[in-house]
Amino acid sequence: RLHFTSRANRNLISEPALRALLSSCGEMNELWFRGCGVLTVHSFPEEGLLFNGITSLNFSECVQMDDSAIERIAQLCPNLTSLDLS
């Protein structure tokens, strides 16, 4: 389970560090980036890596997330059952 839940996180992690972190977390079931200001399509690992265990994603208040980022992460999570984009 990985939860980033504060807008303060935007200055605590860089996009390359976030990508490296996500690349090493293939066995998670929940991924929450509520209010993460640096999250974009480039934050996610290259195609080919699947997050089969992730069933719940929360991207609420992630102002940098756009349609292509949401589509990419949805493709990486084939067992996704809950997605919060509020």
FIGUKE-50302 format. One record per residue (C-alpha): residue number from 1; residue in three letters; x, y, z. Coordinates in steps of 0.5 Angstrom, whole numbers, plus 500, padded with zeros to 3 digits. Layout:
# residues N
NODE/NUM/Ala/X/Y/Z
...
***
This chain:
# residues 86
NODE/1/Arg/500/500/500
NODE/2/Leu/503/507/498
NODE/3/His/499/513/500
NODE/4/Phe/501/520/499
NODE/5/Thr/496/524/502
NODE/6/Ser/498/532/502
NODE/7/Arg/500/537/497
NODE/8/Ala/506/538/501
NODE/9/Asn/509/532/497
NODE/10/Arg/510/536/491
NODE/11/Asn/516/538/494
NODE/12/Leu/518/532/497
NODE/13/Ile/519/527/491
NODE/14/Ser/522/528/484
NODE/15/Glu/518/525/478
NODE/16/Pro/524/521/476
NODE/17/Ala/524/519/484
NODE/18/Leu/517/517/483
NODE/19/Arg/518/513/477
NODE/20/Ala/523/509/480
NODE/21/Leu/519/508/486
NODE/22/Leu/513/505/482
NODE/23/Ser/518/501/478
NODE/24/Ser/520/497/484
NODE/25/Cys/513/497/487
NODE/26/Gly/509/491/483
NODE/27/Glu/506/488/489
NODE/28/Met/502/493/492
NODE/29/Asn/494/493/492
NODE/30/Glu/493/500/493
NODE/31/Leu/496/507/490
NODE/32/Trp/494/513/493
NODE/33/Phe/497/520/491
NODE/34/Arg/492/525/493
NODE/35/Gly/494/532/492
NODE/36/Cys/501/530/489
NODE/37/Gly/503/536/485
NODE/38/Val/508/532/481
NODE/39/Leu/504/526/478
NODE/40/Thr/504/526/470
NODE/41/Val/504/521/465
NODE/42/His/512/521/465
NODE/43/Ser/511/519/473
NODE/44/Phe/509/512/471
NODE/45/Pro/514/506/469
NODE/46/Glu/515/505/461
NODE/47/Glu/510/500/458
NODE/48/Gly/511/493/459
NODE/49/Leu/511/493/467
NODE/50/Leu/504/491/470
NODE/51/Phe/501/492/477
NODE/52/Asn/497/486/477
NODE/53/Gly/496/487/484
NODE/54/Ile/493/494/484
NODE/55/Thr/486/494/485
NODE/56/Ser/485/501/488
NODE/57/Leu/488/508/485
NODE/58/Asn/486/515/488
NODE/59/Phe/489/521/484
NODE/60/Ser/484/526/487
NODE/61/Glu/487/533/487
NODE/62/Cys/492/531/482
NODE/63/Val/492/537/478
NODE/64/Gln/497/535/473
NODE/65/Met/494/528/471
NODE/66/Asp/491/529/464
NODE/67/Asp/487/524/460
NODE/68/Ser/493/520/457
NODE/69/Ala/496/519/464
NODE/70/Ile/490/516/467
NODE/71/Glu/489/512/461
NODE/72/Arg/496/510/461
NODE/73/Ile/496/508/469
NODE/74/Ala/489/504/467
NODE/75/Gln/493/500/462
NODE/76/Leu/498/498/467
NODE/77/Cys/493/496/472
NODE/78/Pro/489/490/469
NODE/79/Asn/485/488/476
NODE/80/Leu/483/496/477
NODE/81/Thr/476/496/481
NODE/82/Ser/476/503/484
NODE/83/Leu/479/509/481
NODE/84/Asp/478/516/485
NODE/85/Leu/479/522/480
NODE/86/Ser/475/527/485
***
